[in-house]
Amino acid sequence: MVILGLVGITILAGCSTSPTTGGNAGVASVSVAPAAASINVGGTVQLVATPRDANGDALAGAVVSWSSSAPIVASVSPGGLVSGQGTGSATITAASEGKSGTADITVTGGASSPTLLFQESFDDPNLASRGWYDLPDAGITSISTAEHIPGSTASLEIDFGQGQVTPVPDMAARHLFTASESVYLRYWVKYSANWVGSGHSYHPHELYFLTSEDPQYVVPAYTHLTTYIEHNYQNGGFAVLAAQDAANIDESRVGQDLTGITENRAACGCNGNTDGTPGDCYLSGTLHYNGKEWKSAQAVFQPNPGPGYKGDWHMVEAYLKLNSIQGGIGQLDGVAQYWFDGQLVIDRRNVLLRTGAHPTMKFNQFLMGPYIGDGSPVSQKMWVDELVVLTGKP
């Protein structure tokens, strides 16, 4: 795997003194160490919070919650690990029983940082002015100022009414970017408390990357390559990355394993599959469609309040890298990765996304197009905020 961007630097804070439980047991103050730190984009620093009683003694067992004043600059995990997301400053707060302490974090860029392809804050509906196209006739009207992450002012609201296949109002849109053999996507997402997704073990589709092998208005279901970033909810939401390349299928030899015979074949099913990813091949009308997916081992979006709760904001990251072509043959070295709140939950590095028939294929188009093929089983919503696309993970 080609590692892009700055290697993260982890700084471990020193341990606090041994906790006590005597005297005044209530939390009177919270100290955070280190009180200030500077990291690069992609770097990390481990903060340690120590709740103390009125005597200044450390308290054992006190529950600490963490938050960031600017998650788009520095995010913080439930365990106090701070990750640099973008240049700037942020205040990290540790709270316990109504008391809190803070640490000041400065995030700087690095010379080896990956290239920014585009970003979208959804702070206003003027997406066309920022390079988005194929917009609804009425434009993007589903901007919510009521729902957004701290440090932001608005988000994109995606509203599925019961029985609807696509959201109303329509918010599908595309964005072209400089062609790249790898793409990294980061965004924040929140789902309504009653979110159930499609109600099936497939869909909803959410976000897509397409490639230079197809025109800019191509239908994403039948292309030379479409990749998907989404999650499937089954009493808990499983992270999903998926791909299809139905336009590459050799219709005359569907069901035959053409790997090792010809590069003029599909990589995602119907003509064989070399990377061991579970796939699909089915007939719709006169054409075959295919697909393969990578799924997290456990649900990451949780149904109930607490860590991972679907009704809270969460940071999703995905990295996709096209496999190399050597001697005209597609190699098993493509990458498909997905992080949930900083935790790597999908990690595949032997992926085949293209064959030697498409040596110049590159990612060049991003599509927002939430879709539930059988119709939404309930009226439900999701929100997306602070979306960023780069050539690699910072």
HELIX and SHEET records of a PDB file:
HELIX    1   1 LEU A  127  ARG A  130  5                                   4    
HELIX    2   2 ALA A  246  ASN A  248  5                                   3    
HELIX    3   3 GLU A  251  ARG A  253  5                                   3    
SHEET    1   A 4 THR A  10  LEU A  12  0                                        
SHEET    2   A 4 THR A  44  GLN A  46  1                                        
SHEET    3   A 4 LEU A  81  GLY A  84 -1                                        
SHEET    4   A 4 ALA A  74  VAL A  76 -1                                        
SHEET    1   B 2 SER A  29  ALA A  33  0                                        
SHEET    2   B 2 VAL A  48  ARG A  52 -1                                        
SHEET    1   C 4 ALA A  36  ASN A  40  0                                        
SHEET    2   C 4 LYS A  99  THR A 108  1                                        
SHEET    3   C 4 GLY A  88  SER A  96 -1                                        
SHEET    4   C 4 SER A  65  SER A  68 -1                                        
SHEET    1   D 4 LEU A 116  GLU A 120  0                                        
SHEET    2   D 4 GLN A 380  LEU A 390 -1                                        
SHEET    3   D 4 SER A 155  PHE A 160 -1                                        
SHEET    4   D 4 ILE A 143  SER A 144 -1                                        
SHEET    1   E 6 LEU A 116  GLU A 120  0                                        
SHEET    2   E 6 GLN A 380  LEU A 390 -1                                        
SHEET    3   E 6 SER A 182  TYR A 191 -1                                        
SHEET    4   E 6 HIS A 314  LYS A 321 -1                                        
SHEET    5   E 6 GLY A 334  PHE A 340 -1                                        
SHEET    6   E 6 GLN A 343  VAL A 351 -1                                        
SHEET    1   F 8 TRP A 132  TYR A 133  0                                        
SHEET    2   F 8 ALA A 173  SER A 180 -1                                        
SHEET    3   F 8 PHE A 363  TYR A 371 -1                                        
SHEET    4   F 8 HIS A 205  THR A 211 -1                                        
SHEET    5   F 8 THR A 226  TYR A 233 -1                                        
SHEET    6   F 8 GLY A 237  GLN A 244 -1                                        
SHEET    7   F 8 LEU A 287  LYS A 295 -1                                        
SHEET    8   F 8 GLY A 279  SER A 284 -1                                        
SHEET    1   G 2 ILE A 325  GLN A 326  0                                        
SHEET    2   G 2 ILE A 329  GLY A 330 -1                                        
END                                                                             
